[in-house]
């Protein structure tokens, strides 16, 4: 009985053809899935575009979940056991005339500026400092005005004009514009104004929690 010789060359060719077919099918399948995903994105985009502009930029605020922790960045110059000690330290440092004191439990921190993103690097600075990331939560606050003002501080370029342009000031604390007016007398820099508005309402509302 004759023995059939296996032809390895045919097997190699057949394997190559099978690999080519599988590759083509894979590419076609991937393209189909990609097009389907893009179609869905287009549909979602169209739905979002139909939202009225007035609703998209209502009161110039960023909507944040009530129980969400907001992230900020500060530059810290010292930590003290009493507010008097922090005030005395700031009194001897002219560069800290626009800084603020923030109490967290029984500690008092001297901070300058409150940033949304990383603290800008200063080339020359007389006082030693370091940056700190903090998280602020208003989930325990029952007053919606308190939540709205803390959420509002997530806006990038806040200033006196920014606060003046708020459409419904009655939705925010009654003393907001008084505080803003007082701060604007010595600075209209966004990070400085954000810091002092924040420290004011942090002191006034124990429901605002701060964590590092």
PyMOL commands that place a pseudoatom at each C-alpha (Angstrom):
pseudoatom trace, name=CA, resn=UNK, resi=1, chain=A, elem=C, hetatm=0, pos=[0.000, 0.000, 0.000]
pseudoatom trace, name=CA, resn=UNK, resi=2, chain=A, elem=C, hetatm=0, pos=[1.601, 3.310, -1.035]
pseudoatom trace, name=CA, resn=UNK, resi=3, chain=A, elem=C, hetatm=0, pos=[2.365, 5.781, 1.697]
pseudoatom trace, name=CA, resn=UNK, resi=4, chain=A, elem=C, hetatm=0, pos=[1.084, 9.313, 1.115]
pseudoatom trace, name=CA, resn=UNK, resi=5, chain=A, elem=C, hetatm=0, pos=[3.708, 11.890, 1.741]
pseudoatom trace, name=CA, resn=UNK, resi=6, chain=A, elem=C, hetatm=0, pos=[2.628, 14.945, 3.616]
pseudoatom trace, name=CA, resn=UNK, resi=7, chain=A, elem=C, hetatm=0, pos=[3.408, 18.149, 1.841]
pseudoatom trace, name=CA, resn=UNK, resi=8, chain=A, elem=C, hetatm=0, pos=[4.607, 20.676, 4.447]
pseudoatom trace, name=CA, resn=UNK, resi=9, chain=A, elem=C, hetatm=0, pos=[4.595, 23.418, 1.840]
pseudoatom trace, name=CA, resn=UNK, resi=10, chain=A, elem=C, hetatm=0, pos=[0.832, 23.016, 1.320]
pseudoatom trace, name=CA, resn=UNK, resi=11, chain=A, elem=C, hetatm=0, pos=[0.288, 23.110, 5.057]
pseudoatom trace, name=CA, resn=UNK, resi=12, chain=A, elem=C, hetatm=0, pos=[2.233, 26.345, 5.331]
pseudoatom trace, name=CA, resn=UNK, resi=13, chain=A, elem=C, hetatm=0, pos=[0.267, 27.906, 2.472]
pseudoatom trace, name=CA, resn=UNK, resi=14, chain=A, elem=C, hetatm=0, pos=[-3.038, 26.737, 3.989]
pseudoatom trace, name=CA, resn=UNK, resi=15, chain=A, elem=C, hetatm=0, pos=[-2.089, 28.128, 7.400]
pseudoatom trace, name=CA, resn=UNK, resi=16, chain=A, elem=C, hetatm=0, pos=[-1.167, 31.433, 5.786]
pseudoatom trace, name=CA, resn=UNK, resi=17, chain=A, elem=C, hetatm=0, pos=[-4.511, 31.633, 3.995]
pseudoatom trace, name=CA, resn=UNK, resi=18, chain=A, elem=C, hetatm=0, pos=[-6.377, 30.836, 7.206]
pseudoatom trace, name=CA, resn=UNK, resi=19, chain=A, elem=C, hetatm=0, pos=[-4.432, 33.523, 9.084]
pseudoatom trace, name=CA, resn=UNK, resi=20, chain=A, elem=C, hetatm=0, pos=[-5.199, 36.056, 6.356]
pseudoatom trace, name=CA, resn=UNK, resi=21, chain=A, elem=C, hetatm=0, pos=[-8.912, 35.244, 6.451]
pseudoatom trace, name=CA, resn=UNK, resi=22, chain=A, elem=C, hetatm=0, pos=[-9.032, 35.484, 10.240]
pseudoatom trace, name=CA, resn=UNK, resi=23, chain=A, elem=C, hetatm=0, pos=[-7.182, 38.815, 10.138]
pseudoatom trace, name=CA, resn=UNK, resi=24, chain=A, elem=C, hetatm=0, pos=[-9.540, 40.283, 7.541]
pseudoatom trace, name=CA, resn=UNK, resi=25, chain=A, elem=C, hetatm=0, pos=[-12.587, 39.141, 9.507]
pseudoatom trace, name=CA, resn=UNK, resi=26, chain=A, elem=C, hetatm=0, pos=[-11.102, 40.610, 12.698]
pseudoatom trace, name=CA, resn=UNK, resi=27, chain=A, elem=C, hetatm=0, pos=[-10.480, 43.976, 11.054]
pseudoatom trace, name=CA, resn=UNK, resi=28, chain=A, elem=C, hetatm=0, pos=[-13.986, 44.085, 9.613]
pseudoatom trace, name=CA, resn=UNK, resi=29, chain=A, elem=C, hetatm=0, pos=[-15.496, 43.172, 12.991]
pseudoatom trace, name=CA, resn=UNK, resi=30, chain=A, elem=C, hetatm=0, pos=[-13.419, 45.825, 14.770]
pseudoatom trace, name=CA, resn=UNK, resi=31, chain=A, elem=C, hetatm=0, pos=[-14.461, 48.430, 12.201]
pseudoatom trace, name=CA, resn=UNK, resi=32, chain=A, elem=C, hetatm=0, pos=[-18.128, 47.519, 12.651]
pseudoatom trace, name=CA, resn=UNK, resi=33, chain=A, elem=C, hetatm=0, pos=[-17.902, 47.852, 16.447]
pseudoatom trace, name=CA, resn=UNK, resi=34, chain=A, elem=C, hetatm=0, pos=[-16.023, 51.155, 16.166]
pseudoatom trace, name=CA, resn=UNK, resi=35, chain=A, elem=C, hetatm=0, pos=[-18.600, 52.632, 13.791]
pseudoatom trace, name=CA, resn=UNK, resi=36, chain=A, elem=C, hetatm=0, pos=[-21.390, 51.507, 16.097]
pseudoatom trace, name=CA, resn=UNK, resi=37, chain=A, elem=C, hetatm=0, pos=[-19.720, 53.188, 19.057]
pseudoatom trace, name=CA, resn=UNK, resi=38, chain=A, elem=C, hetatm=0, pos=[-19.188, 56.392, 17.074]
pseudoatom trace, name=CA, resn=UNK, resi=39, chain=A, elem=C, hetatm=0, pos=[-22.840, 56.436, 16.034]
pseudoatom trace, name=CA, resn=UNK, resi=40, chain=A, elem=C, hetatm=0, pos=[-23.860, 56.234, 19.681]
pseudoatom trace, name=CA, resn=UNK, resi=41, chain=A, elem=C, hetatm=0, pos=[-21.498, 59.082, 20.578]
pseudoatom trace, name=CA, resn=UNK, resi=42, chain=A, elem=C, hetatm=0, pos=[-22.996, 61.230, 17.839]
pseudoatom trace, name=CA, resn=UNK, resi=43, chain=A, elem=C, hetatm=0, pos=[-26.489, 60.537, 19.143]
pseudoatom trace, name=CA, resn=UNK, resi=44, chain=A, elem=C, hetatm=0, pos=[-25.462, 61.483, 22.683]
pseudoatom trace, name=CA, resn=UNK, resi=45, chain=A, elem=C, hetatm=0, pos=[-23.763, 64.645, 21.433]
pseudoatom trace, name=CA, resn=UNK, resi=46, chain=A, elem=C, hetatm=0, pos=[-26.907, 65.638, 19.543]
pseudoatom trace, name=CA, resn=UNK, resi=47, chain=A, elem=C, hetatm=0, pos=[-28.998, 65.147, 22.671]
pseudoatom trace, name=CA, resn=UNK, resi=48, chain=A, elem=C, hetatm=0, pos=[-26.588, 67.316, 24.692]
pseudoatom trace, name=CA, resn=UNK, resi=49, chain=A, elem=C, hetatm=0, pos=[-26.607, 70.023, 22.037]
pseudoatom trace, name=CA, resn=UNK, resi=50, chain=A, elem=C, hetatm=0, pos=[-30.367, 70.327, 22.369]
pseudoatom trace, name=CA, resn=UNK, resi=51, chain=A, elem=C, hetatm=0, pos=[-30.008, 71.441, 26.008]
pseudoatom trace, name=CA, resn=UNK, resi=52, chain=A, elem=C, hetatm=0, pos=[-30.797, 75.155, 26.261]
pseudoatom trace, name=CA, resn=UNK, resi=53, chain=A, elem=C, hetatm=0, pos=[-27.760, 77.373, 26.804]
pseudoatom trace, name=CA, resn=UNK, resi=54, chain=A, elem=C, hetatm=0, pos=[-29.420, 78.963, 29.798]
pseudoatom trace, name=CA, resn=UNK, resi=55, chain=A, elem=C, hetatm=0, pos=[-29.512, 75.594, 31.515]
pseudoatom trace, name=CA, resn=UNK, resi=56, chain=A, elem=C, hetatm=0, pos=[-25.947, 74.690, 30.580]
pseudoatom trace, name=CA, resn=UNK, resi=57, chain=A, elem=C, hetatm=0, pos=[-24.437, 77.814, 32.155]
pseudoatom trace, name=CA, resn=UNK, resi=58, chain=A, elem=C, hetatm=0, pos=[-27.017, 78.546, 34.804]
pseudoatom trace, name=CA, resn=UNK, resi=59, chain=A, elem=C, hetatm=0, pos=[-25.629, 81.022, 37.379]
pseudoatom trace, name=CA, resn=UNK, resi=60, chain=A, elem=C, hetatm=0, pos=[-22.117, 80.329, 36.018]
pseudoatom trace, name=CA, resn=UNK, resi=61, chain=A, elem=C, hetatm=0, pos=[-21.771, 77.428, 38.479]
pseudoatom trace, name=CA, resn=UNK, resi=62, chain=A, elem=C, hetatm=0, pos=[-20.323, 73.962, 38.214]
pseudoatom trace, name=CA, resn=UNK, resi=63, chain=A, elem=C, hetatm=0, pos=[-22.798, 71.332, 39.327]
pseudoatom trace, name=CA, resn=UNK, resi=64, chain=A, elem=C, hetatm=0, pos=[-21.177, 69.075, 41.913]
pseudoatom trace, name=CA, resn=UNK, resi=65, chain=A, elem=C, hetatm=0, pos=[-22.812, 66.214, 43.760]
pseudoatom trace, name=CA, resn=UNK, resi=66, chain=A, elem=C, hetatm=0, pos=[-23.832, 67.231, 47.253]
pseudoatom trace, name=CA, resn=UNK, resi=67, chain=A, elem=C, hetatm=0, pos=[-21.922, 64.329, 48.806]
pseudoatom trace, name=CA, resn=UNK, resi=68, chain=A, elem=C, hetatm=0, pos=[-18.875, 64.733, 46.570]
pseudoatom trace, name=CA, resn=UNK, resi=69, chain=A, elem=C, hetatm=0, pos=[-15.567, 65.925, 48.007]
pseudoatom trace, name=CA, resn=UNK, resi=70, chain=A, elem=C, hetatm=0, pos=[-14.161, 68.951, 46.190]
pseudoatom trace, name=CA, resn=UNK, resi=71, chain=A, elem=C, hetatm=0, pos=[-10.415, 69.067, 45.627]
pseudoatom trace, name=CA, resn=UNK, resi=72, chain=A, elem=C, hetatm=0, pos=[-8.281, 72.173, 46.189]
pseudoatom trace, name=CA, resn=UNK, resi=73, chain=A, elem=C, hetatm=0, pos=[-4.573, 72.988, 46.498]
pseudoatom trace, name=CA, resn=UNK, resi=74, chain=A, elem=C, hetatm=0, pos=[-2.931, 75.418, 48.905]
pseudoatom trace, name=CA, resn=UNK, resi=75, chain=A, elem=C, hetatm=0, pos=[0.511, 76.681, 49.845]
pseudoatom trace, name=CA, resn=UNK, resi=76, chain=A, elem=C, hetatm=0, pos=[1.115, 76.279, 53.567]
pseudoatom trace, name=CA, resn=UNK, resi=77, chain=A, elem=C, hetatm=0, pos=[3.511, 78.420, 55.627]
pseudoatom trace, name=CA, resn=UNK, resi=78, chain=A, elem=C, hetatm=0, pos=[2.941, 77.118, 59.107]
pseudoatom trace, name=CA, resn=UNK, resi=79, chain=A, elem=C, hetatm=0, pos=[0.835, 75.148, 61.577]
pseudoatom trace, name=CA, resn=UNK, resi=80, chain=A, elem=C, hetatm=0, pos=[0.066, 76.489, 65.055]
pseudoatom trace, name=CA, resn=UNK, resi=81, chain=A, elem=C, hetatm=0, pos=[-1.719, 75.363, 68.214]
pseudoatom trace, name=CA, resn=UNK, resi=82, chain=A, elem=C, hetatm=0, pos=[-3.681, 78.629, 68.577]
pseudoatom trace, name=CA, resn=UNK, resi=83, chain=A, elem=C, hetatm=0, pos=[-5.068, 81.343, 66.347]
pseudoatom trace, name=CA, resn=UNK, resi=84, chain=A, elem=C, hetatm=0, pos=[-3.172, 83.974, 68.295]
pseudoatom trace, name=CA, resn=UNK, resi=85, chain=A, elem=C, hetatm=0, pos=[0.128, 82.265, 67.466]
pseudoatom trace, name=CA, resn=UNK, resi=86, chain=A, elem=C, hetatm=0, pos=[-0.784, 82.139, 63.783]
pseudoatom trace, name=CA, resn=UNK, resi=87, chain=A, elem=C, hetatm=0, pos=[-1.712, 85.841, 63.802]
pseudoatom trace, name=CA, resn=UNK, resi=88, chain=A, elem=C, hetatm=0, pos=[1.558, 86.745, 65.533]
pseudoatom trace, name=CA, resn=UNK, resi=89, chain=A, elem=C, hetatm=0, pos=[3.524, 84.811, 62.927]
pseudoatom trace, name=CA, resn=UNK, resi=90, chain=A, elem=C, hetatm=0, pos=[1.735, 86.535, 60.044]
pseudoatom trace, name=CA, resn=UNK, resi=91, chain=A, elem=C, hetatm=0, pos=[2.294, 89.945, 61.649]
pseudoatom trace, name=CA, resn=UNK, resi=92, chain=A, elem=C, hetatm=0, pos=[6.063, 89.476, 61.369]
pseudoatom trace, name=CA, resn=UNK, resi=93, chain=A, elem=C, hetatm=0, pos=[5.907, 88.433, 57.702]
pseudoatom trace, name=CA, resn=UNK, resi=94, chain=A, elem=C, hetatm=0, pos=[4.886, 91.227, 55.287]
pseudoatom trace, name=CA, resn=UNK, resi=95, chain=A, elem=C, hetatm=0, pos=[4.640, 88.736, 52.404]
pseudoatom trace, name=CA, resn=UNK, resi=96, chain=A, elem=C, hetatm=0, pos=[1.739, 87.042, 54.217]
pseudoatom trace, name=CA, resn=UNK, resi=97, chain=A, elem=C, hetatm=0, pos=[-0.455, 90.130, 54.443]
pseudoatom trace, name=CA, resn=UNK, resi=98, chain=A, elem=C, hetatm=0, pos=[-2.989, 88.502, 52.084]
pseudoatom trace, name=CA, resn=UNK, resi=99, chain=A, elem=C, hetatm=0, pos=[-2.763, 85.023, 53.612]
pseudoatom trace, name=CA, resn=UNK, resi=100, chain=A, elem=C, hetatm=0, pos=[-5.482, 83.391, 55.682]
pseudoatom trace, name=CA, resn=UNK, resi=101, chain=A, elem=C, hetatm=0, pos=[-5.816, 81.255, 58.776]
pseudoatom trace, name=CA, resn=UNK, resi=102, chain=A, elem=C, hetatm=0, pos=[-7.754, 78.005, 58.557]
pseudoatom trace, name=CA, resn=UNK, resi=103, chain=A, elem=C, hetatm=0, pos=[-8.723, 75.990, 61.610]
pseudoatom trace, name=CA, resn=UNK, resi=104, chain=A, elem=C, hetatm=0, pos=[-8.959, 72.214, 61.388]
pseudoatom trace, name=CA, resn=UNK, resi=105, chain=A, elem=C, hetatm=0, pos=[-9.901, 70.741, 64.744]
pseudoatom trace, name=CA, resn=UNK, resi=106, chain=A, elem=C, hetatm=0, pos=[-7.337, 72.146, 67.219]
pseudoatom trace, name=CA, resn=UNK, resi=107, chain=A, elem=C, hetatm=0, pos=[-4.760, 73.203, 64.649]
pseudoatom trace, name=CA, resn=UNK, resi=108, chain=A, elem=C, hetatm=0, pos=[-4.435, 76.518, 62.822]
pseudoatom trace, name=CA, resn=UNK, resi=109, chain=A, elem=C, hetatm=0, pos=[-2.866, 76.631, 59.367]
pseudoatom trace, name=CA, resn=UNK, resi=110, chain=A, elem=C, hetatm=0, pos=[-1.477, 79.682, 57.588]
pseudoatom trace, name=CA, resn=UNK, resi=111, chain=A, elem=C, hetatm=0, pos=[-2.274, 79.413, 53.890]
pseudoatom trace, name=CA, resn=UNK, resi=112, chain=A, elem=C, hetatm=0, pos=[-1.785, 81.775, 50.980]
pseudoatom trace, name=CA, resn=UNK, resi=113, chain=A, elem=C, hetatm=0, pos=[-4.093, 81.349, 48.003]
pseudoatom trace, name=CA, resn=UNK, resi=114, chain=A, elem=C, hetatm=0, pos=[-6.518, 78.540, 47.278]
pseudoatom trace, name=CA, resn=UNK, resi=115, chain=A, elem=C, hetatm=0, pos=[-5.991, 76.935, 43.879]
pseudoatom trace, name=CA, resn=UNK, resi=116, chain=A, elem=C, hetatm=0, pos=[-8.055, 74.469, 41.867]
pseudoatom trace, name=CA, resn=UNK, resi=117, chain=A, elem=C, hetatm=0, pos=[-5.010, 72.840, 40.305]
pseudoatom trace, name=CA, resn=UNK, resi=118, chain=A, elem=C, hetatm=0, pos=[-1.368, 72.447, 41.287]
pseudoatom trace, name=CA, resn=UNK, resi=119, chain=A, elem=C, hetatm=0, pos=[0.175, 75.423, 43.069]
pseudoatom trace, name=CA, resn=UNK, resi=120, chain=A, elem=C, hetatm=0, pos=[2.337, 77.490, 40.688]
pseudoatom trace, name=CA, resn=UNK, resi=121, chain=A, elem=C, hetatm=0, pos=[6.065, 77.251, 41.394]
pseudoatom trace, name=CA, resn=UNK, resi=122, chain=A, elem=C, hetatm=0, pos=[7.611, 80.523, 42.583]
pseudoatom trace, name=CA, resn=UNK, resi=123, chain=A, elem=C, hetatm=0, pos=[11.271, 80.987, 41.740]
pseudoatom trace, name=CA, resn=UNK, resi=124, chain=A, elem=C, hetatm=0, pos=[12.163, 83.256, 44.651]
pseudoatom trace, name=CA, resn=UNK, resi=125, chain=A, elem=C, hetatm=0, pos=[10.368, 83.120, 47.981]
pseudoatom trace, name=CA, resn=UNK, resi=126, chain=A, elem=C, hetatm=0, pos=[11.638, 84.318, 51.322]
pseudoatom trace, name=CA, resn=UNK, resi=127, chain=A, elem=C, hetatm=0, pos=[9.571, 82.004, 53.505]
pseudoatom trace, name=CA, resn=UNK, resi=128, chain=A, elem=C, hetatm=0, pos=[9.739, 78.186, 53.470]
pseudoatom trace, name=CA, resn=UNK, resi=129, chain=A, elem=C, hetatm=0, pos=[6.484, 76.572, 52.408]
pseudoatom trace, name=CA, resn=UNK, resi=130, chain=A, elem=C, hetatm=0, pos=[5.031, 73.431, 50.926]
pseudoatom trace, name=CA, resn=UNK, resi=131, chain=A, elem=C, hetatm=0, pos=[1.960, 72.592, 48.888]
pseudoatom trace, name=CA, resn=UNK, resi=132, chain=A, elem=C, hetatm=0, pos=[-0.948, 70.607, 50.230]
pseudoatom trace, name=CA, resn=UNK, resi=133, chain=A, elem=C, hetatm=0, pos=[-3.915, 68.933, 48.593]
pseudoatom trace, name=CA, resn=UNK, resi=134, chain=A, elem=C, hetatm=0, pos=[-7.186, 69.117, 50.525]
pseudoatom trace, name=CA, resn=UNK, resi=135, chain=A, elem=C, hetatm=0, pos=[-10.720, 67.831, 50.112]
pseudoatom trace, name=CA, resn=UNK, resi=136, chain=A, elem=C, hetatm=0, pos=[-13.846, 69.707, 51.153]
pseudoatom trace, name=CA, resn=UNK, resi=137, chain=A, elem=C, hetatm=0, pos=[-17.208, 68.073, 51.727]
pseudoatom trace, name=CA, resn=UNK, resi=138, chain=A, elem=C, hetatm=0, pos=[-20.590, 69.737, 52.313]
pseudoatom trace, name=CA, resn=UNK, resi=139, chain=A, elem=C, hetatm=0, pos=[-22.568, 66.500, 52.523]
pseudoatom trace, name=CA, resn=UNK, resi=140, chain=A, elem=C, hetatm=0, pos=[-23.464, 67.249, 56.142]
pseudoatom trace, name=CA, resn=UNK, resi=141, chain=A, elem=C, hetatm=0, pos=[-24.854, 70.717, 55.386]
pseudoatom trace, name=CA, resn=UNK, resi=142, chain=A, elem=C, hetatm=0, pos=[-28.630, 71.091, 55.364]
pseudoatom trace, name=CA, resn=UNK, resi=143, chain=A, elem=C, hetatm=0, pos=[-28.545, 74.668, 54.072]
pseudoatom trace, name=CA, resn=UNK, resi=144, chain=A, elem=C, hetatm=0, pos=[-28.398, 74.548, 50.252]
pseudoatom trace, name=CA, resn=UNK, resi=145, chain=A, elem=C, hetatm=0, pos=[-26.868, 78.035, 50.179]
pseudoatom trace, name=CA, resn=UNK, resi=146, chain=A, elem=C, hetatm=0, pos=[-23.765, 76.775, 51.937]
pseudoatom trace, name=CA, resn=UNK, resi=147, chain=A, elem=C, hetatm=0, pos=[-23.375, 73.954, 49.448]
pseudoatom trace, name=CA, resn=UNK, resi=148, chain=A, elem=C, hetatm=0, pos=[-23.800, 76.316, 46.506]
pseudoatom trace, name=CA, resn=UNK, resi=149, chain=A, elem=C, hetatm=0, pos=[-21.152, 78.790, 47.642]
pseudoatom trace, name=CA, resn=UNK, resi=150, chain=A, elem=C, hetatm=0, pos=[-18.559, 76.058, 48.246]
pseudoatom trace, name=CA, resn=UNK, resi=151, chain=A, elem=C, hetatm=0, pos=[-19.405, 74.524, 44.873]
pseudoatom trace, name=CA, resn=UNK, resi=152, chain=A, elem=C, hetatm=0, pos=[-19.086, 77.947, 43.274]
pseudoatom trace, name=CA, resn=UNK, resi=153, chain=A, elem=C, hetatm=0, pos=[-15.464, 78.128, 44.403]
pseudoatom trace, name=CA, resn=UNK, resi=154, chain=A, elem=C, hetatm=0, pos=[-14.712, 75.414, 41.842]
pseudoatom trace, name=CA, resn=UNK, resi=155, chain=A, elem=C, hetatm=0, pos=[-15.034, 78.062, 39.151]
pseudoatom trace, name=CA, resn=UNK, resi=156, chain=A, elem=C, hetatm=0, pos=[-11.695, 79.018, 37.640]
pseudoatom trace, name=CA, resn=UNK, resi=157, chain=A, elem=C, hetatm=0, pos=[-11.526, 82.792, 37.243]
pseudoatom trace, name=CA, resn=UNK, resi=158, chain=A, elem=C, hetatm=0, pos=[-13.549, 84.172, 40.126]
pseudoatom trace, name=CA, resn=UNK, resi=159, chain=A, elem=C, hetatm=0, pos=[-13.383, 87.888, 40.896]
pseudoatom trace, name=CA, resn=UNK, resi=160, chain=A, elem=C, hetatm=0, pos=[-15.600, 90.682, 42.197]
pseudoatom trace, name=CA, resn=UNK, resi=161, chain=A, elem=C, hetatm=0, pos=[-17.078, 91.070, 38.717]
pseudoatom trace, name=CA, resn=UNK, resi=162, chain=A, elem=C, hetatm=0, pos=[-17.721, 87.338, 38.630]
pseudoatom trace, name=CA, resn=UNK, resi=163, chain=A, elem=C, hetatm=0, pos=[-19.727, 87.467, 41.857]
pseudoatom trace, name=CA, resn=UNK, resi=164, chain=A, elem=C, hetatm=0, pos=[-21.517, 90.635, 40.703]
pseudoatom trace, name=CA, resn=UNK, resi=165, chain=A, elem=C, hetatm=0, pos=[-22.692, 88.777, 37.600]
pseudoatom trace, name=CA, resn=UNK, resi=166, chain=A, elem=C, hetatm=0, pos=[-24.438, 85.990, 39.538]
pseudoatom trace, name=CA, resn=UNK, resi=167, chain=A, elem=C, hetatm=0, pos=[-28.031, 85.976, 38.314]
pseudoatom trace, name=CA, resn=UNK, resi=168, chain=A, elem=C, hetatm=0, pos=[-29.740, 84.660, 41.456]
pseudoatom trace, name=CA, resn=UNK, resi=169, chain=A, elem=C, hetatm=0, pos=[-27.834, 86.003, 44.420]
pseudoatom trace, name=CA, resn=UNK, resi=170, chain=A, elem=C, hetatm=0, pos=[-30.674, 84.925, 46.688]
pseudoatom trace, name=CA, resn=UNK, resi=171, chain=A, elem=C, hetatm=0, pos=[-29.539, 81.324, 46.153]
pseudoatom trace, name=CA, resn=UNK, resi=172, chain=A, elem=C, hetatm=0, pos=[-26.303, 82.112, 48.029]
pseudoatom trace, name=CA, resn=UNK, resi=173, chain=A, elem=C, hetatm=0, pos=[-25.559, 83.268, 51.595]
pseudoatom trace, name=CA, resn=UNK, resi=174, chain=A, elem=C, hetatm=0, pos=[-26.964, 86.694, 52.371]
pseudoatom trace, name=CA, resn=UNK, resi=175, chain=A, elem=C, hetatm=0, pos=[-23.573, 88.167, 53.297]
pseudoatom trace, name=CA, resn=UNK, resi=176, chain=A, elem=C, hetatm=0, pos=[-21.758, 86.924, 50.186]
pseudoatom trace, name=CA, resn=UNK, resi=177, chain=A, elem=C, hetatm=0, pos=[-21.486, 90.262, 48.380]
pseudoatom trace, name=CA, resn=UNK, resi=178, chain=A, elem=C, hetatm=0, pos=[-20.448, 92.021, 51.602]
pseudoatom trace, name=CA, resn=UNK, resi=179, chain=A, elem=C, hetatm=0, pos=[-17.597, 89.539, 52.031]
pseudoatom trace, name=CA, resn=UNK, resi=180, chain=A, elem=C, hetatm=0, pos=[-16.603, 89.811, 48.375]
pseudoatom trace, name=CA, resn=UNK, resi=181, chain=A, elem=C, hetatm=0, pos=[-16.580, 93.622, 48.596]
pseudoatom trace, name=CA, resn=UNK, resi=182, chain=A, elem=C, hetatm=0, pos=[-14.324, 93.509, 51.665]
pseudoatom trace, name=CA, resn=UNK, resi=183, chain=A, elem=C, hetatm=0, pos=[-11.878, 91.063, 50.033]
pseudoatom trace, name=CA, resn=UNK, resi=184, chain=A, elem=C, hetatm=0, pos=[-11.739, 93.042, 46.804]
pseudoatom trace, name=CA, resn=UNK, resi=185, chain=A, elem=C, hetatm=0, pos=[-10.431, 96.037, 48.761]
pseudoatom trace, name=CA, resn=UNK, resi=186, chain=A, elem=C, hetatm=0, pos=[-7.026, 94.337, 49.065]
pseudoatom trace, name=CA, resn=UNK, resi=187, chain=A, elem=C, hetatm=0, pos=[-7.041, 91.765, 46.233]
pseudoatom trace, name=CA, resn=UNK, resi=188, chain=A, elem=C, hetatm=0, pos=[-9.043, 90.671, 43.222]
pseudoatom trace, name=CA, resn=UNK, resi=189, chain=A, elem=C, hetatm=0, pos=[-6.752, 87.734, 42.415]
pseudoatom trace, name=CA, resn=UNK, resi=190, chain=A, elem=C, hetatm=0, pos=[-8.865, 84.606, 41.950]
pseudoatom trace, name=CA, resn=UNK, resi=191, chain=A, elem=C, hetatm=0, pos=[-6.825, 82.358, 44.258]
pseudoatom trace, name=CA, resn=UNK, resi=192, chain=A, elem=C, hetatm=0, pos=[-6.751, 84.984, 47.031]
pseudoatom trace, name=CA, resn=UNK, resi=193, chain=A, elem=C, hetatm=0, pos=[-10.460, 85.722, 46.798]
pseudoatom trace, name=CA, resn=UNK, resi=194, chain=A, elem=C, hetatm=0, pos=[-11.255, 82.012, 46.716]
pseudoatom trace, name=CA, resn=UNK, resi=195, chain=A, elem=C, hetatm=0, pos=[-9.212, 81.463, 49.885]
pseudoatom trace, name=CA, resn=UNK, resi=196, chain=A, elem=C, hetatm=0, pos=[-10.903, 84.191, 51.920]
pseudoatom trace, name=CA, resn=UNK, resi=197, chain=A, elem=C, hetatm=0, pos=[-14.429, 83.382, 50.762]
pseudoatom trace, name=CA, resn=UNK, resi=198, chain=A, elem=C, hetatm=0, pos=[-13.730, 79.764, 51.661]
pseudoatom trace, name=CA, resn=UNK, resi=199, chain=A, elem=C, hetatm=0, pos=[-12.254, 80.501, 55.101]
pseudoatom trace, name=CA, resn=UNK, resi=200, chain=A, elem=C, hetatm=0, pos=[-15.182, 82.779, 55.960]
pseudoatom trace, name=CA, resn=UNK, resi=201, chain=A, elem=C, hetatm=0, pos=[-17.830, 80.131, 55.281]
pseudoatom trace, name=CA, resn=UNK, resi=202, chain=A, elem=C, hetatm=0, pos=[-15.707, 77.380, 56.788]
pseudoatom trace, name=CA, resn=UNK, resi=203, chain=A, elem=C, hetatm=0, pos=[-15.654, 79.312, 60.070]
pseudoatom trace, name=CA, resn=UNK, resi=204, chain=A, elem=C, hetatm=0, pos=[-19.374, 80.071, 59.875]
pseudoatom trace, name=CA, resn=UNK, resi=205, chain=A, elem=C, hetatm=0, pos=[-20.498, 76.523, 59.100]
pseudoatom trace, name=CA, resn=UNK, resi=206, chain=A, elem=C, hetatm=0, pos=[-19.257, 73.544, 61.099]
pseudoatom trace, name=CA, resn=UNK, resi=207, chain=A, elem=C, hetatm=0, pos=[-20.975, 71.218, 58.598]
pseudoatom trace, name=CA, resn=UNK, resi=208, chain=A, elem=C, hetatm=0, pos=[-18.244, 71.985, 56.050]
pseudoatom trace, name=CA, resn=UNK, resi=209, chain=A, elem=C, hetatm=0, pos=[-15.611, 69.279, 56.553]
pseudoatom trace, name=CA, resn=UNK, resi=210, chain=A, elem=C, hetatm=0, pos=[-12.018, 69.507, 55.458]
pseudoatom trace, name=CA, resn=UNK, resi=211, chain=A, elem=C, hetatm=0, pos=[-9.678, 66.540, 55.007]
pseudoatom trace, name=CA, resn=UNK, resi=212, chain=A, elem=C, hetatm=0, pos=[-6.115, 66.118, 53.774]
for i in range(1, 212): cmd.bond("trace and resi %d" % i, "trace and resi %d" % (i + 1))
show_as sticks, trace
zoom trace
